Amino acid sequence: MTKQTILGRVAQLAKANINALLDQAEDPQKMLDQLIRDYTNNISEAEQAVATTIGNLRMLEQDHQEDVAAAAEWGGKALAASRKADELRAAGQTADADRFDNLAKVALGRQLQSEKEAATAEPTIAAQTEVVDRLKAGLDSMKAKLGELQAKRDELVARAKTAQAQNTMLDAVKSIDVLDPTSELSRFEDKVRREEARAMGREELAASSLDAQFEALDDLGRQSEVEARLAALKAKAA
């Protein structure tokens, strides 16, 4: 994975528009749970990529430090060889002096090579350091976005549960509304009133029947009295 690809992926993930996704979701809770899982996996992948990039940078830095140290070491060897050559030449040992001068030249060549390698690595290290800083910032942004996503998920779940509880309560209140003439309670009240009316009717009817029976008994008594008086008149006439 190239540095550009890694950085582009982090930037794309960090700029994810969570609110737009929520607006399009049919089931926000399930959608958010899946989005959190996906986003967490993306962060994990990005962390691995950033860790690899940081590791490569540290290797470049170590190589650069070794080149700098090697250049200093070869410079010291060149100086020591040159001084030895000067001592030998002063003592008249020209052949040995030339040999140490040649060693000094070899050391200087090695020094130049190490310095060149160190100088060549410096722009790469600087660019890689900038990339690593941007990747770290991108990861921080992703983690902050994940925290925002988790908070949004908790908020929506709480709101959904509250709305569901309110609707359940309203449905329950509506089902026992005594002011509703079509409710079950109103119909039951009408049934009770009809039963009460029927009982009153039967009571009134029973009372009328009893009065009629007493009136019939009175009529029977008068008829008996009339018959007795008629019998008495006939007895006197005989």
mmCIF file of the C-alpha atoms, coordinates in Angstrom:
data_MODEL
# 
_entry.id   MODEL 
# 
loop_
_atom_site.group_PDB 
_atom_site.id 
_atom_site.type_symbol 
_atom_site.label_atom_id 
_atom_site.label_alt_id 
_atom_site.label_comp_id 
_atom_site.label_asym_id 
_atom_site.label_entity_id 
_atom_site.label_seq_id 
_atom_site.pdbx_PDB_ins_code 
_atom_site.Cartn_x 
_atom_site.Cartn_y 
_atom_site.Cartn_z 
_atom_site.occupancy 
_atom_site.B_iso_or_equiv 
_atom_site.pdbx_formal_charge 
_atom_site.auth_seq_id 
_atom_site.auth_comp_id 
_atom_site.auth_asym_id 
_atom_site.auth_atom_id 
_atom_site.pdbx_PDB_model_num 
ATOM 1   C CA . MET A 1 1   ? 0.000    0.000   0.000  1.00 0.00 ? 1   MET A CA 1 
ATOM 2   C CA . THR A 1 2   ? 1.532    3.334   -1.026 1.00 0.00 ? 2   THR A CA 1 
ATOM 3   C CA . LYS A 1 3   ? 1.689    6.378   1.205  1.00 0.00 ? 3   LYS A CA 1 
ATOM 4   C CA . GLN A 1 4   ? -0.748   8.242   -1.030 1.00 0.00 ? 4   GLN A CA 1 
ATOM 5   C CA . THR A 1 5   ? -3.271   5.400   -0.886 1.00 0.00 ? 5   THR A CA 1 
ATOM 6   C CA . ILE A 1 6   ? -3.069   5.188   2.901  1.00 0.00 ? 6   ILE A CA 1 
ATOM 7   C CA . LEU A 1 7   ? -3.478   8.913   3.344  1.00 0.00 ? 7   LEU A CA 1 
ATOM 8   C CA . GLY A 1 8   ? -6.378   9.072   0.896  1.00 0.00 ? 8   GLY A CA 1 
ATOM 9   C CA . ARG A 1 9   ? -8.186   6.271   2.719  1.00 0.00 ? 9   ARG A CA 1 
ATOM 10  C CA . VAL A 1 10  ? -7.772   7.944   6.094  1.00 0.00 ? 10  VAL A CA 1 
ATOM 11  C CA . ALA A 1 11  ? -8.960   11.279  4.714  1.00 0.00 ? 11  ALA A CA 1 
ATOM 12  C CA . GLN A 1 12  ? -12.001  9.670   3.098  1.00 0.00 ? 12  GLN A CA 1 
ATOM 13  C CA . LEU A 1 13  ? -12.982  7.871   6.294  1.00 0.00 ? 13  LEU A CA 1 
ATOM 14  C CA . ALA A 1 14  ? -12.420  10.941  8.446  1.00 0.00 ? 14  ALA A CA 1 
ATOM 15  C CA . LYS A 1 15  ? -14.803  12.972  6.266  1.00 0.00 ? 15  LYS A CA 1 
ATOM 16  C CA . ALA A 1 16  ? -17.680  10.463  6.397  1.00 0.00 ? 16  ALA A CA 1 
ATOM 17  C CA . ASN A 1 17  ? -21.001  12.337  6.631  1.00 0.00 ? 17  ASN A CA 1 
ATOM 18  C CA . ILE A 1 18  ? -22.771  10.484  9.432  1.00 0.00 ? 18  ILE A CA 1 
ATOM 19  C CA . ASN A 1 19  ? -25.821  12.744  9.523  1.00 0.00 ? 19  ASN A CA 1 
ATOM 20  C CA . ALA A 1 20  ? -26.601  12.070  5.841  1.00 0.00 ? 20  ALA A CA 1 
ATOM 21  C CA . LEU A 1 21  ? -26.431  8.324   6.460  1.00 0.00 ? 21  LEU A CA 1 
ATOM 22  C CA . LEU A 1 22  ? -28.784  8.633   9.426  1.00 0.00 ? 22  LEU A CA 1 
ATOM 23  C CA . ASP A 1 23  ? -31.339  10.556  7.379  1.00 0.00 ? 23  ASP A CA 1 
ATOM 24  C CA . GLN A 1 24  ? -31.486  7.706   4.824  1.00 0.00 ? 24  GLN A CA 1 
ATOM 25  C CA . ALA A 1 25  ? -31.700  4.864   7.345  1.00 0.00 ? 25  ALA A CA 1 
ATOM 26  C CA . GLU A 1 26  ? -34.952  2.909   7.720  1.00 0.00 ? 26  GLU A CA 1 
ATOM 27  C CA . ASP A 1 27  ? -33.789  1.380   11.020 1.00 0.00 ? 27  ASP A CA 1 
ATOM 28  C CA . PRO A 1 28  ? -31.296  3.828   12.601 1.00 0.00 ? 28  PRO A CA 1 
ATOM 29  C CA . GLN A 1 29  ? -30.284  1.497   15.437 1.00 0.00 ? 29  GLN A CA 1 
ATOM 30  C CA . LYS A 1 30  ? -29.364  -1.456  13.202 1.00 0.00 ? 30  LYS A CA 1 
ATOM 31  C CA . MET A 1 31  ? -27.769  0.838   10.654 1.00 0.00 ? 31  MET A CA 1 
ATOM 32  C CA . LEU A 1 32  ? -25.681  2.591   13.311 1.00 0.00 ? 32  LEU A CA 1 
ATOM 33  C CA . ASP A 1 33  ? -24.583  -0.681  14.916 1.00 0.00 ? 33  ASP A CA 1 
ATOM 34  C CA . GLN A 1 34  ? -23.345  -1.930  11.541 1.00 0.00 ? 34  GLN A CA 1 
ATOM 35  C CA . LEU A 1 35  ? -21.747  1.424   10.731 1.00 0.00 ? 35  LEU A CA 1 
ATOM 36  C CA . ILE A 1 36  ? -19.900  1.406   14.057 1.00 0.00 ? 36  ILE A CA 1 
ATOM 37  C CA . ARG A 1 37  ? -18.583  -2.097  13.367 1.00 0.00 ? 37  ARG A CA 1 
ATOM 38  C CA . ASP A 1 38  ? -17.469  -1.132  9.850  1.00 0.00 ? 38  ASP A CA 1 
ATOM 39  C CA . TYR A 1 39  ? -15.902  2.117   11.011 1.00 0.00 ? 39  TYR A CA 1 
ATOM 40  C CA . THR A 1 40  ? -14.061  0.355   13.857 1.00 0.00 ? 40  THR A CA 1 
ATOM 41  C CA . ASN A 1 41  ? -12.660  -2.169  11.363 1.00 0.00 ? 41  ASN A CA 1 
ATOM 42  C CA . ASN A 1 42  ? -11.591  0.661   9.066  1.00 0.00 ? 42  ASN A CA 1 
ATOM 43  C CA . ILE A 1 43  ? -9.781   2.355   11.933 1.00 0.00 ? 43  ILE A CA 1 
ATOM 44  C CA . SER A 1 44  ? -8.012   -0.898  12.755 1.00 0.00 ? 44  SER A CA 1 
ATOM 45  C CA . GLU A 1 45  ? -6.879   -1.282  9.135  1.00 0.00 ? 45  GLU A CA 1 
ATOM 46  C CA . ALA A 1 46  ? -5.738   2.334   9.027  1.00 0.00 ? 46  ALA A CA 1 
ATOM 47  C CA . GLU A 1 47  ? -3.801   1.888   12.278 1.00 0.00 ? 47  GLU A CA 1 
ATOM 48  C CA . GLN A 1 48  ? -1.946   -1.061  10.807 1.00 0.00 ? 48  GLN A CA 1 
ATOM 49  C CA . ALA A 1 49  ? -1.105   0.912   7.667  1.00 0.00 ? 49  ALA A CA 1 
ATOM 50  C CA . VAL A 1 50  ? 0.067    3.896   9.711  1.00 0.00 ? 50  VAL A CA 1 
ATOM 51  C CA . ALA A 1 51  ? 2.153    1.614   11.947 1.00 0.00 ? 51  ALA A CA 1 
ATOM 52  C CA . THR A 1 52  ? 3.857    0.187   8.849  1.00 0.00 ? 52  THR A CA 1 
ATOM 53  C CA . THR A 1 53  ? 4.569    3.684   7.540  1.00 0.00 ? 53  THR A CA 1 
ATOM 54  C CA . ILE A 1 54  ? 5.984    4.754   10.903 1.00 0.00 ? 54  ILE A CA 1 
ATOM 55  C CA . GLY A 1 55  ? 8.138    1.613   10.994 1.00 0.00 ? 55  GLY A CA 1 
ATOM 56  C CA . ASN A 1 56  ? 9.551    2.417   7.557  1.00 0.00 ? 56  ASN A CA 1 
ATOM 57  C CA . LEU A 1 57  ? 10.305   5.966   8.689  1.00 0.00 ? 57  LEU A CA 1 
ATOM 58  C CA . ARG A 1 58  ? 12.140   4.737   11.766 1.00 0.00 ? 58  ARG A CA 1 
ATOM 59  C CA . MET A 1 59  ? 14.245   2.414   9.584  1.00 0.00 ? 59  MET A CA 1 
ATOM 60  C CA . LEU A 1 60  ? 15.128   5.345   7.317  1.00 0.00 ? 60  LEU A CA 1 
ATOM 61  C CA . GLU A 1 61  ? 16.084   7.398   10.351 1.00 0.00 ? 61  GLU A CA 1 
ATOM 62  C CA . GLN A 1 62  ? 18.264   4.596   11.695 1.00 0.00 ? 62  GLN A CA 1 
ATOM 63  C CA . ASP A 1 63  ? 19.991   4.205   8.327  1.00 0.00 ? 63  ASP A CA 1 
ATOM 64  C CA . HIS A 1 64  ? 20.542   7.963   8.191  1.00 0.00 ? 64  HIS A CA 1 
ATOM 65  C CA . GLN A 1 65  ? 22.044   7.977   11.673 1.00 0.00 ? 65  GLN A CA 1 
ATOM 66  C CA . GLU A 1 66  ? 24.329   5.105   10.692 1.00 0.00 ? 66  GLU A CA 1 
ATOM 67  C CA . ASP A 1 67  ? 25.432   6.999   7.572  1.00 0.00 ? 67  ASP A CA 1 
ATOM 68  C CA . VAL A 1 68  ? 26.140   10.132  9.605  1.00 0.00 ? 68  VAL A CA 1 
ATOM 69  C CA . ALA A 1 69  ? 28.061   8.106   12.179 1.00 0.00 ? 69  ALA A CA 1 
ATOM 70  C CA . ALA A 1 70  ? 29.978   6.276   9.416  1.00 0.00 ? 70  ALA A CA 1 
ATOM 71  C CA . ALA A 1 71  ? 30.875   9.568   7.757  1.00 0.00 ? 71  ALA A CA 1 
ATOM 72  C CA . ALA A 1 72  ? 32.265   10.884  11.050 1.00 0.00 ? 72  ALA A CA 1 
ATOM 73  C CA . GLU A 1 73  ? 34.149   7.643   11.648 1.00 0.00 ? 73  GLU A CA 1 
ATOM 74  C CA . TRP A 1 74  ? 35.716   7.625   8.178  1.00 0.00 ? 74  TRP A CA 1 
ATOM 75  C CA . GLY A 1 75  ? 36.615   11.278  8.606  1.00 0.00 ? 75  GLY A CA 1 
ATOM 76  C CA . GLY A 1 76  ? 38.468   10.434  11.826 1.00 0.00 ? 76  GLY A CA 1 
ATOM 77  C CA . LYS A 1 77  ? 40.312   7.582   10.133 1.00 0.00 ? 77  LYS A CA 1 
ATOM 78  C CA . ALA A 1 78  ? 41.294   9.835   7.234  1.00 0.00 ? 78  ALA A CA 1 
ATOM 79  C CA . LEU A 1 79  ? 42.683   12.427  9.649  1.00 0.00 ? 79  LEU A CA 1 
ATOM 80  C CA . ALA A 1 80  ? 44.617   9.827   11.592 1.00 0.00 ? 80  ALA A CA 1 
ATOM 81  C CA . ALA A 1 81  ? 46.106   8.346   8.405  1.00 0.00 ? 81  ALA A CA 1 
ATOM 82  C CA . SER A 1 82  ? 47.043   11.798  7.087  1.00 0.00 ? 82  SER A CA 1 
ATOM 83  C CA . ARG A 1 83  ? 48.819   12.711  10.323 1.00 0.00 ? 83  ARG A CA 1 
ATOM 84  C CA . LYS A 1 84  ? 50.685   9.432   10.331 1.00 0.00 ? 84  LYS A CA 1 
ATOM 85  C CA . ALA A 1 85  ? 51.769   10.064  6.741  1.00 0.00 ? 85  ALA A CA 1 
ATOM 86  C CA . ASP A 1 86  ? 53.065   13.520  7.732  1.00 0.00 ? 86  ASP A CA 1 
ATOM 87  C CA . GLU A 1 87  ? 55.074   12.016  10.616 1.00 0.00 ? 87  GLU A CA 1 
ATOM 88  C CA . LEU A 1 88  ? 56.596   9.372   8.385  1.00 0.00 ? 88  LEU A CA 1 
ATOM 89  C CA . ARG A 1 89  ? 57.431   11.859  5.657  1.00 0.00 ? 89  ARG A CA 1 
ATOM 90  C CA . ALA A 1 90  ? 59.105   14.135  8.195  1.00 0.00 ? 90  ALA A CA 1 
ATOM 91  C CA . ALA A 1 91  ? 61.180   11.146  9.319  1.00 0.00 ? 91  ALA A CA 1 
ATOM 92  C CA . GLY A 1 92  ? 62.224   10.522  5.725  1.00 0.00 ? 92  GLY A CA 1 
ATOM 93  C CA . GLN A 1 93  ? 60.100   7.416   5.309  1.00 0.00 ? 93  GLN A CA 1 
ATOM 94  C CA . THR A 1 94  ? 58.517   8.515   2.077  1.00 0.00 ? 94  THR A CA 1 
ATOM 95  C CA . ALA A 1 95  ? 57.194   5.116   0.980  1.00 0.00 ? 95  ALA A CA 1 
ATOM 96  C CA . ASP A 1 96  ? 55.361   4.512   4.233  1.00 0.00 ? 96  ASP A CA 1 
ATOM 97  C CA . ALA A 1 97  ? 54.103   8.090   4.169  1.00 0.00 ? 97  ALA A CA 1 
ATOM 98  C CA . ASP A 1 98  ? 52.602   7.585   0.717  1.00 0.00 ? 98  ASP A CA 1 
ATOM 99  C CA . ARG A 1 99  ? 50.926   4.374   1.878  1.00 0.00 ? 99  ARG A CA 1 
ATOM 100 C CA . PHE A 1 100 ? 49.181   6.193   4.760  1.00 0.00 ? 100 PHE A CA 1 
ATOM 101 C CA . ASP A 1 101 ? 48.207   9.054   2.468  1.00 0.00 ? 101 ASP A CA 1 
ATOM 102 C CA . ASN A 1 102 ? 46.537   6.482   0.212  1.00 0.00 ? 102 ASN A CA 1 
ATOM 103 C CA . LEU A 1 103 ? 44.723   5.076   3.242  1.00 0.00 ? 103 LEU A CA 1 
ATOM 104 C CA . ALA A 1 104 ? 43.593   8.608   4.082  1.00 0.00 ? 104 ALA A CA 1 
ATOM 105 C CA . LYS A 1 105 ? 42.242   8.995   0.551  1.00 0.00 ? 105 LYS A CA 1 
ATOM 106 C CA . VAL A 1 106 ? 40.335   5.703   0.824  1.00 0.00 ? 106 VAL A CA 1 
ATOM 107 C CA . ALA A 1 107 ? 38.852   6.829   4.146  1.00 0.00 ? 107 ALA A CA 1 
ATOM 108 C CA . LEU A 1 108 ? 37.883   10.195  2.653  1.00 0.00 ? 108 LEU A CA 1 
ATOM 109 C CA . GLY A 1 109 ? 36.178   8.382   -0.227 1.00 0.00 ? 109 GLY A CA 1 
ATOM 110 C CA . ARG A 1 110 ? 34.194   6.288   2.249  1.00 0.00 ? 110 ARG A CA 1 
ATOM 111 C CA . GLN A 1 111 ? 33.346   9.457   4.161  1.00 0.00 ? 111 GLN A CA 1 
ATOM 112 C CA . LEU A 1 112 ? 32.049   11.151  1.014  1.00 0.00 ? 112 LEU A CA 1 
ATOM 113 C CA . GLN A 1 113 ? 29.932   8.085   0.174  1.00 0.00 ? 113 GLN A CA 1 
ATOM 114 C CA . SER A 1 114 ? 28.365   7.996   3.654  1.00 0.00 ? 114 SER A CA 1 
ATOM 115 C CA . GLU A 1 115 ? 27.698   11.740  3.568  1.00 0.00 ? 115 GLU A CA 1 
ATOM 116 C CA . LYS A 1 116 ? 26.075   11.373  0.146  1.00 0.00 ? 116 LYS A CA 1 
ATOM 117 C CA . GLU A 1 117 ? 23.823   8.575   1.340  1.00 0.00 ? 117 GLU A CA 1 
ATOM 118 C CA . ALA A 1 118 ? 22.862   10.566  4.433  1.00 0.00 ? 118 ALA A CA 1 
ATOM 119 C CA . ALA A 1 119 ? 22.098   13.679  2.351  1.00 0.00 ? 119 ALA A CA 1 
ATOM 120 C CA . THR A 1 120 ? 20.050   11.639  -0.128 1.00 0.00 ? 120 THR A CA 1 
ATOM 121 C CA . ALA A 1 121 ? 17.928   10.176  2.687  1.00 0.00 ? 121 ALA A CA 1 
ATOM 122 C CA . GLU A 1 122 ? 17.168   13.501  4.373  1.00 0.00 ? 122 GLU A CA 1 
ATOM 123 C CA . PRO A 1 123 ? 14.467   14.733  1.905  1.00 0.00 ? 123 PRO A CA 1 
ATOM 124 C CA . THR A 1 124 ? 12.798   11.314  2.012  1.00 0.00 ? 124 THR A CA 1 
ATOM 125 C CA . ILE A 1 125 ? 12.837   11.333  5.803  1.00 0.00 ? 125 ILE A CA 1 
ATOM 126 C CA . ALA A 1 126 ? 11.371   14.837  5.886  1.00 0.00 ? 126 ALA A CA 1 
ATOM 127 C CA . ALA A 1 127 ? 8.585    13.898  3.464  1.00 0.00 ? 127 ALA A CA 1 
ATOM 128 C CA . GLN A 1 128 ? 7.890    10.643  5.302  1.00 0.00 ? 128 GLN A CA 1 
ATOM 129 C CA . THR A 1 129 ? 7.750    12.496  8.621  1.00 0.00 ? 129 THR A CA 1 
ATOM 130 C CA . GLU A 1 130 ? 5.145    14.861  7.185  1.00 0.00 ? 130 GLU A CA 1 
ATOM 131 C CA . VAL A 1 131 ? 3.110    11.910  5.918  1.00 0.00 ? 131 VAL A CA 1 
ATOM 132 C CA . VAL A 1 132 ? 3.257    10.215  9.326  1.00 0.00 ? 132 VAL A CA 1 
ATOM 133 C CA . ASP A 1 133 ? 2.092    13.413  11.051 1.00 0.00 ? 133 ASP A CA 1 
ATOM 134 C CA . ARG A 1 134 ? -0.838   13.683  8.650  1.00 0.00 ? 134 ARG A CA 1 
ATOM 135 C CA . LEU A 1 135 ? -1.699   10.012  9.110  1.00 0.00 ? 135 LEU A CA 1 
ATOM 136 C CA . LYS A 1 136 ? -1.687   10.397  12.893 1.00 0.00 ? 136 LYS A CA 1 
ATOM 137 C CA . ALA A 1 137 ? -3.960   13.436  12.603 1.00 0.00 ? 137 ALA A CA 1 
ATOM 138 C CA . GLY A 1 138 ? -6.236   11.463  10.290 1.00 0.00 ? 138 GLY A CA 1 
ATOM 139 C CA . LEU A 1 139 ? -6.449   8.610   12.793 1.00 0.00 ? 139 LEU A CA 1 
ATOM 140 C CA . ASP A 1 140 ? -7.271   11.031  15.601 1.00 0.00 ? 140 ASP A CA 1 
ATOM 141 C CA . SER A 1 141 ? -10.038  12.483  13.428 1.00 0.00 ? 141 SER A CA 1 
ATOM 142 C CA . MET A 1 142 ? -11.388  9.014   12.694 1.00 0.00 ? 142 MET A CA 1 
ATOM 143 C CA . LYS A 1 143 ? -11.440  8.095   16.368 1.00 0.00 ? 143 LYS A CA 1 
ATOM 144 C CA . ALA A 1 144 ? -13.215  11.352  17.205 1.00 0.00 ? 144 ALA A CA 1 
ATOM 145 C CA . LYS A 1 145 ? -15.751  10.601  14.466 1.00 0.00 ? 145 LYS A CA 1 
ATOM 146 C CA . LEU A 1 146 ? -16.261  7.127   15.907 1.00 0.00 ? 146 LEU A CA 1 
ATOM 147 C CA . GLY A 1 147 ? -16.981  8.657   19.314 1.00 0.00 ? 147 GLY A CA 1 
ATOM 148 C CA . GLU A 1 148 ? -19.491  11.004  17.667 1.00 0.00 ? 148 GLU A CA 1 
ATOM 149 C CA . LEU A 1 149 ? -21.098  8.057   15.902 1.00 0.00 ? 149 LEU A CA 1 
ATOM 150 C CA . GLN A 1 150 ? -21.403  6.049   19.117 1.00 0.00 ? 150 GLN A CA 1 
ATOM 151 C CA . ALA A 1 151 ? -22.913  9.038   20.948 1.00 0.00 ? 151 ALA A CA 1 
ATOM 152 C CA . LYS A 1 152 ? -25.390  9.577   18.098 1.00 0.00 ? 152 LYS A CA 1 
ATOM 153 C CA . ARG A 1 153 ? -26.358  5.930   18.198 1.00 0.00 ? 153 ARG A CA 1 
ATOM 154 C CA . ASP A 1 154 ? -27.036  6.054   21.961 1.00 0.00 ? 154 ASP A CA 1 
ATOM 155 C CA . GLU A 1 155 ? -29.035  9.263   21.546 1.00 0.00 ? 155 GLU A CA 1 
ATOM 156 C CA . LEU A 1 156 ? -31.245  7.837   18.793 1.00 0.00 ? 156 LEU A CA 1 
ATOM 157 C CA . VAL A 1 157 ? -31.864  4.582   20.659 1.00 0.00 ? 157 VAL A CA 1 
ATOM 158 C CA . ALA A 1 158 ? -32.900  6.516   23.780 1.00 0.00 ? 158 ALA A CA 1 
ATOM 159 C CA . ARG A 1 159 ? -35.189  8.783   21.743 1.00 0.00 ? 159 ARG A CA 1 
ATOM 160 C CA . ALA A 1 160 ? -36.757  5.793   19.983 1.00 0.00 ? 160 ALA A CA 1 
ATOM 161 C CA . LYS A 1 161 ? -37.473  4.059   23.288 1.00 0.00 ? 161 LYS A CA 1 
ATOM 162 C CA . THR A 1 162 ? -38.986  7.243   24.745 1.00 0.00 ? 162 THR A CA 1 
ATOM 163 C CA . ALA A 1 163 ? -41.203  7.731   21.690 1.00 0.00 ? 163 ALA A CA 1 
ATOM 164 C CA . GLN A 1 164 ? -42.318  4.095   21.848 1.00 0.00 ? 164 GLN A CA 1 
ATOM 165 C CA . ALA A 1 165 ? -43.203  4.421   25.539 1.00 0.00 ? 165 ALA A CA 1 
ATOM 166 C CA . GLN A 1 166 ? -45.188  7.605   24.861 1.00 0.00 ? 166 GLN A CA 1 
ATOM 167 C CA . ASN A 1 167 ? -47.135  5.971   22.035 1.00 0.00 ? 167 ASN A CA 1 
ATOM 168 C CA . THR A 1 168 ? -47.884  2.932   24.190 1.00 0.00 ? 168 THR A CA 1 
ATOM 169 C CA . MET A 1 169 ? -49.196  5.176   26.963 1.00 0.00 ? 169 MET A CA 1 
ATOM 170 C CA . LEU A 1 170 ? -51.355  7.176   24.551 1.00 0.00 ? 170 LEU A CA 1 
ATOM 171 C CA . ASP A 1 171 ? -52.810  3.991   23.078 1.00 0.00 ? 171 ASP A CA 1 
ATOM 172 C CA . ALA A 1 172 ? -53.632  2.743   26.570 1.00 0.00 ? 172 ALA A CA 1 
ATOM 173 C CA . VAL A 1 173 ? -55.321  6.018   27.533 1.00 0.00 ? 173 VAL A CA 1 
ATOM 174 C CA . LYS A 1 174 ? -57.331  6.050   24.327 1.00 0.00 ? 174 LYS A CA 1 
ATOM 175 C CA . SER A 1 175 ? -58.587  2.521   24.898 1.00 0.00 ? 175 SER A CA 1 
ATOM 176 C CA . ILE A 1 176 ? -60.164  3.460   28.266 1.00 0.00 ? 176 ILE A CA 1 
ATOM 177 C CA . ASP A 1 177 ? -61.480  6.902   27.344 1.00 0.00 ? 177 ASP A CA 1 
ATOM 178 C CA . VAL A 1 178 ? -64.901  7.052   29.125 1.00 0.00 ? 178 VAL A CA 1 
ATOM 179 C CA . LEU A 1 179 ? -65.907  10.055  27.027 1.00 0.00 ? 179 LEU A CA 1 
ATOM 180 C CA . ASP A 1 180 ? -65.768  7.997   23.864 1.00 0.00 ? 180 ASP A CA 1 
ATOM 181 C CA . PRO A 1 181 ? -69.377  6.773   23.112 1.00 0.00 ? 181 PRO A CA 1 
ATOM 182 C CA . THR A 1 182 ? -68.010  3.943   21.017 1.00 0.00 ? 182 THR A CA 1 
ATOM 183 C CA . SER A 1 183 ? -65.722  2.614   23.742 1.00 0.00 ? 183 SER A CA 1 
ATOM 184 C CA . GLU A 1 184 ? -66.316  -0.734  25.446 1.00 0.00 ? 184 GLU A CA 1 
ATOM 185 C CA . LEU A 1 185 ? -66.996  0.988   28.764 1.00 0.00 ? 185 LEU A CA 1 
ATOM 186 C CA . SER A 1 186 ? -69.750  3.126   27.277 1.00 0.00 ? 186 SER A CA 1 
ATOM 187 C CA . ARG A 1 187 ? -71.396  0.103   25.689 1.00 0.00 ? 187 ARG A CA 1 
ATOM 188 C CA . PHE A 1 188 ? -71.252  -1.768  28.985 1.00 0.00 ? 188 PHE A CA 1 
ATOM 189 C CA . GLU A 1 189 ? -72.827  1.203   30.763 1.00 0.00 ? 189 GLU A CA 1 
ATOM 190 C CA . ASP A 1 190 ? -75.682  1.198   28.236 1.00 0.00 ? 190 ASP A CA 1 
ATOM 191 C CA . LYS A 1 191 ? -76.212  -2.497  28.832 1.00 0.00 ? 191 LYS A CA 1 
ATOM 192 C CA . VAL A 1 192 ? -76.416  -1.964  32.612 1.00 0.00 ? 192 VAL A CA 1 
ATOM 193 C CA . ARG A 1 193 ? -78.940  0.838   32.163 1.00 0.00 ? 193 ARG A CA 1 
ATOM 194 C CA . ARG A 1 194 ? -81.106  -1.409  29.982 1.00 0.00 ? 194 ARG A CA 1 
ATOM 195 C CA . GLU A 1 195 ? -81.037  -4.133  32.635 1.00 0.00 ? 195 GLU A CA 1 
ATOM 196 C CA . GLU A 1 196 ? -81.979  -1.625  35.304 1.00 0.00 ? 196 GLU A CA 1 
ATOM 197 C CA . ALA A 1 197 ? -84.887  -0.367  33.192 1.00 0.00 ? 197 ALA A CA 1 
ATOM 198 C CA . ARG A 1 198 ? -86.121  -3.896  32.595 1.00 0.00 ? 198 ARG A CA 1 
ATOM 199 C CA . ALA A 1 199 ? -86.003  -4.619  36.345 1.00 0.00 ? 199 ALA A CA 1 
ATOM 200 C CA . MET A 1 200 ? -87.979  -1.476  37.090 1.00 0.00 ? 200 MET A CA 1 
ATOM 201 C CA . GLY A 1 201 ? -90.563  -2.471  34.461 1.00 0.00 ? 201 GLY A CA 1 
ATOM 202 C CA . ARG A 1 202 ? -90.956  -5.916  35.923 1.00 0.00 ? 202 ARG A CA 1 
ATOM 203 C CA . GLU A 1 203 ? -91.309  -4.471  39.407 1.00 0.00 ? 203 GLU A CA 1 
ATOM 204 C CA . GLU A 1 204 ? -93.969  -2.071  38.240 1.00 0.00 ? 204 GLU A CA 1 
ATOM 205 C CA . LEU A 1 205 ? -95.779  -4.851  36.409 1.00 0.00 ? 205 LEU A CA 1 
ATOM 206 C CA . ALA A 1 206 ? -95.697  -7.070  39.485 1.00 0.00 ? 206 ALA A CA 1 
ATOM 207 C CA . ALA A 1 207 ? -97.176  -4.288  41.605 1.00 0.00 ? 207 ALA A CA 1 
ATOM 208 C CA . SER A 1 208 ? -100.052 -3.767  39.109 1.00 0.00 ? 208 SER A CA 1 
ATOM 209 C CA . SER A 1 209 ? -100.899 -7.491  39.145 1.00 0.00 ? 209 SER A CA 1 
ATOM 210 C CA . LEU A 1 210 ? -101.109 -7.565  42.963 1.00 0.00 ? 210 LEU A CA 1 
ATOM 211 C CA . ASP A 1 211 ? -103.444 -4.564  43.021 1.00 0.00 ? 211 ASP A CA 1 
ATOM 212 C CA . ALA A 1 212 ? -105.722 -6.293  40.520 1.00 0.00 ? 212 ALA A CA 1 
ATOM 213 C CA . GLN A 1 213 ? -105.899 -9.392  42.670 1.00 0.00 ? 213 GLN A CA 1 
ATOM 214 C CA . PHE A 1 214 ? -106.982 -7.369  45.727 1.00 0.00 ? 214 PHE A CA 1 
ATOM 215 C CA . GLU A 1 215 ? -109.588 -5.544  43.660 1.00 0.00 ? 215 GLU A CA 1 
ATOM 216 C CA . ALA A 1 216 ? -110.995 -8.922  42.474 1.00 0.00 ? 216 ALA A CA 1 
ATOM 217 C CA . LEU A 1 217 ? -111.170 -10.108 46.078 1.00 0.00 ? 217 LEU A CA 1 
ATOM 218 C CA . ASP A 1 218 ? -113.152 -7.002  47.047 1.00 0.00 ? 218 ASP A CA 1 
ATOM 219 C CA . ASP A 1 219 ? -115.563 -7.584  44.170 1.00 0.00 ? 219 ASP A CA 1 
ATOM 220 C CA . LEU A 1 220 ? -116.035 -11.163 45.307 1.00 0.00 ? 220 LEU A CA 1 
ATOM 221 C CA . GLY A 1 221 ? -116.874 -9.992  48.843 1.00 0.00 ? 221 GLY A CA 1 
ATOM 222 C CA . ARG A 1 222 ? -119.496 -7.544  47.609 1.00 0.00 ? 222 ARG A CA 1 
ATOM 223 C CA . GLN A 1 223 ? -121.046 -10.226 45.420 1.00 0.00 ? 223 GLN A CA 1 
ATOM 224 C CA . SER A 1 224 ? -121.334 -12.582 48.421 1.00 0.00 ? 224 SER A CA 1 
ATOM 225 C CA . GLU A 1 225 ? -122.953 -9.853  50.494 1.00 0.00 ? 225 GLU A CA 1 
ATOM 226 C CA . VAL A 1 226 ? -125.504 -9.233  47.743 1.00 0.00 ? 226 VAL A CA 1 
ATOM 227 C CA . GLU A 1 227 ? -126.321 -12.933 47.532 1.00 0.00 ? 227 GLU A CA 1 
ATOM 228 C CA . ALA A 1 228 ? -126.770 -13.150 51.328 1.00 0.00 ? 228 ALA A CA 1 
ATOM 229 C CA . ARG A 1 229 ? -129.129 -10.191 51.446 1.00 0.00 ? 229 ARG A CA 1 
ATOM 230 C CA . LEU A 1 230 ? -131.158 -11.595 48.588 1.00 0.00 ? 230 LEU A CA 1 
ATOM 231 C CA . ALA A 1 231 ? -131.555 -14.892 50.445 1.00 0.00 ? 231 ALA A CA 1 
ATOM 232 C CA . ALA A 1 232 ? -132.720 -13.022 53.592 1.00 0.00 ? 232 ALA A CA 1 
ATOM 233 C CA . LEU A 1 233 ? -135.399 -11.136 51.649 1.00 0.00 ? 233 LEU A CA 1 
ATOM 234 C CA . LYS A 1 234 ? -136.725 -14.316 50.204 1.00 0.00 ? 234 LYS A CA 1 
ATOM 235 C CA . ALA A 1 235 ? -136.894 -15.874 53.675 1.00 0.00 ? 235 ALA A CA 1 
ATOM 236 C CA . LYS A 1 236 ? -139.013 -12.990 55.040 1.00 0.00 ? 236 LYS A CA 1 
ATOM 237 C CA . ALA A 1 237 ? -141.357 -13.187 52.100 1.00 0.00 ? 237 ALA A CA 1 
ATOM 238 C CA . ALA A 1 238 ? -142.058 -16.825 52.701 1.00 0.00 ? 238 ALA A CA 1 
# 
